[in-house]
């Protein structure tokens, strides 16, 4: 049986957001969450955090070159 893959939870995303704001390294955040550094790095690159209301902690945003973000599971 292969490795079990689980999505990053909302709570983990909030921790990543806080730790990125505290200038914590990707490797240190990964150790805190028990995740690989590559997973944390991808999550940081994939998402920009800004709260629209208290029920939302992050939302995907447009990429720096202005290209739209691909729907989940489609493209890079």
ZAGUGU-477245 format. One record per residue (C-alpha): residue number from 1; residue in three letters; x, y, z. Coordinates in nm, 3 decimals. Example, Ala and Ser with C-alpha at 12.3 -4.5 7.8 and 13.67 -1.06 7.14 Angstrom:
<recs>
rec i = 1&aa = ALA&X = 1.230&Y = -0.450&Z = 0.780;
rec i = 2&aa = SER&X = 1.367&Y = -0.106&Z = 0.714;
</recs>
This chain:
<recs>
rec i = 1&aa = UNK&X = 0.000&Y = 0.000&Z = 0.000;
rec i = 2&aa = UNK&X = 0.139&Y = 0.342&Z = -0.099;
rec i = 3&aa = UNK&X = 0.168&Y = 0.655&Z = 0.110;
rec i = 4&aa = UNK&X = -0.147&Y = 0.823&Z = 0.235;
rec i = 5&aa = UNK&X = -0.195&Y = 1.174&Z = 0.100;
rec i = 6&aa = UNK&X = -0.414&Y = 1.420&Z = 0.284;
rec i = 7&aa = UNK&X = -0.502&Y = 1.774&Z = 0.195;
rec i = 8&aa = UNK&X = -0.381&Y = 2.060&Z = 0.406;
rec i = 9&aa = UNK&X = -0.656&Y = 2.149&Z = 0.652;
rec i = 10&aa = UNK&X = -0.798&Y = 2.493&Z = 0.715;
rec i = 11&aa = UNK&X = -0.626&Y = 2.494&Z = 1.056;
rec i = 12&aa = UNK&X = -0.291&Y = 2.412&Z = 0.893;
rec i = 13&aa = UNK&X = -0.344&Y = 2.692&Z = 0.640;
rec i = 14&aa = UNK&X = -0.402&Y = 2.936&Z = 0.925;
rec i = 15&aa = UNK&X = -0.083&Y = 2.819&Z = 1.094;
rec i = 16&aa = UNK&X = 0.109&Y = 2.860&Z = 0.768;
rec i = 17&aa = UNK&X = -0.034&Y = 3.211&Z = 0.730;
rec i = 18&aa = UNK&X = 0.071&Y = 3.311&Z = 1.081;
rec i = 19&aa = UNK&X = 0.416&Y = 3.158&Z = 1.053;
rec i = 20&aa = UNK&X = 0.484&Y = 3.313&Z = 0.712;
rec i = 21&aa = UNK&X = 0.394&Y = 3.648&Z = 0.871;
rec i = 22&aa = UNK&X = 0.643&Y = 3.573&Z = 1.148;
rec i = 23&aa = UNK&X = 0.914&Y = 3.501&Z = 0.886;
rec i = 24&aa = UNK&X = 0.938&Y = 3.135&Z = 0.992;
rec i = 25&aa = UNK&X = 1.123&Y = 2.921&Z = 0.740;
rec i = 26&aa = UNK&X = 0.934&Y = 2.676&Z = 0.521;
rec i = 27&aa = UNK&X = 1.129&Y = 2.386&Z = 0.673;
rec i = 28&aa = UNK&X = 1.043&Y = 2.492&Z = 1.027;
rec i = 29&aa = UNK&X = 0.673&Y = 2.528&Z = 0.938;
rec i = 30&aa = UNK&X = 0.684&Y = 2.182&Z = 0.779;
rec i = 31&aa = UNK&X = 0.830&Y = 2.031&Z = 1.098;
rec i = 32&aa = UNK&X = 0.564&Y = 2.206&Z = 1.308;
rec i = 33&aa = UNK&X = 0.288&Y = 2.058&Z = 1.089;
rec i = 34&aa = UNK&X = 0.445&Y = 1.717&Z = 1.035;
rec i = 35&aa = UNK&X = 0.439&Y = 1.780&Z = 0.658;
rec i = 36&aa = UNK&X = 0.707&Y = 1.787&Z = 0.393;
rec i = 37&aa = UNK&X = 0.871&Y = 2.120&Z = 0.314;
rec i = 38&aa = UNK&X = 0.762&Y = 2.081&Z = -0.049;
rec i = 39&aa = UNK&X = 0.394&Y = 2.057&Z = 0.054;
rec i = 40&aa = UNK&X = 0.422&Y = 2.371&Z = 0.266;
rec i = 41&aa = UNK&X = 0.612&Y = 2.554&Z = -0.008;
rec i = 42&aa = UNK&X = 0.347&Y = 2.463&Z = -0.268;
rec i = 43&aa = UNK&X = 0.072&Y = 2.583&Z = -0.036;
rec i = 44&aa = UNK&X = 0.246&Y = 2.917&Z = 0.014;
rec i = 45&aa = UNK&X = 0.301&Y = 2.961&Z = -0.361;
rec i = 46&aa = UNK&X = -0.053&Y = 2.850&Z = -0.444;
rec i = 47&aa = UNK&X = -0.237&Y = 3.083&Z = -0.209;
rec i = 48&aa = UNK&X = -0.233&Y = 3.440&Z = -0.096;
rec i = 49&aa = UNK&X = -0.410&Y = 3.506&Z = 0.230;
rec i = 50&aa = UNK&X = -0.654&Y = 3.787&Z = 0.289;
rec i = 51&aa = UNK&X = -0.966&Y = 3.768&Z = 0.501;
rec i = 52&aa = UNK&X = -1.287&Y = 3.892&Z = 0.346;
rec i = 53&aa = UNK&X = -1.476&Y = 3.799&Z = 0.659;
rec i = 54&aa = UNK&X = -1.415&Y = 3.591&Z = 0.969;
rec i = 55&aa = UNK&X = -1.525&Y = 3.271&Z = 0.790;
rec i = 56&aa = UNK&X = -1.247&Y = 3.295&Z = 0.531;
rec i = 57&aa = UNK&X = -0.878&Y = 3.269&Z = 0.610;
rec i = 58&aa = UNK&X = -0.735&Y = 3.257&Z = 0.259;
rec i = 59&aa = UNK&X = -0.837&Y = 3.276&Z = -0.102;
rec i = 60&aa = UNK&X = -0.651&Y = 3.192&Z = -0.420;
rec i = 61&aa = UNK&X = -0.544&Y = 3.500&Z = -0.609;
rec i = 62&aa = UNK&X = -0.422&Y = 3.576&Z = -0.958;
rec i = 63&aa = UNK&X = -0.066&Y = 3.477&Z = -1.034;
rec i = 64&aa = UNK&X = 0.199&Y = 3.751&Z = -1.038;
rec i = 65&aa = UNK&X = 0.213&Y = 3.758&Z = -1.419;
rec i = 66&aa = UNK&X = -0.162&Y = 3.826&Z = -1.426;
rec i = 67&aa = UNK&X = -0.259&Y = 3.477&Z = -1.542;
rec i = 68&aa = UNK&X = -0.568&Y = 3.342&Z = -1.364;
rec i = 69&aa = UNK&X = -0.537&Y = 3.060&Z = -1.116;
rec i = 70&aa = UNK&X = -0.636&Y = 2.724&Z = -1.266;
rec i = 71&aa = UNK&X = -0.932&Y = 2.545&Z = -1.107;
rec i = 72&aa = UNK&X = -0.836&Y = 2.287&Z = -0.844;
rec i = 73&aa = UNK&X = -0.672&Y = 1.984&Z = -0.994;
rec i = 74&aa = UNK&X = -0.619&Y = 2.140&Z = -1.337;
rec i = 75&aa = UNK&X = -0.276&Y = 2.253&Z = -1.448;
rec i = 76&aa = UNK&X = 0.015&Y = 2.381&Z = -1.249;
</recs>
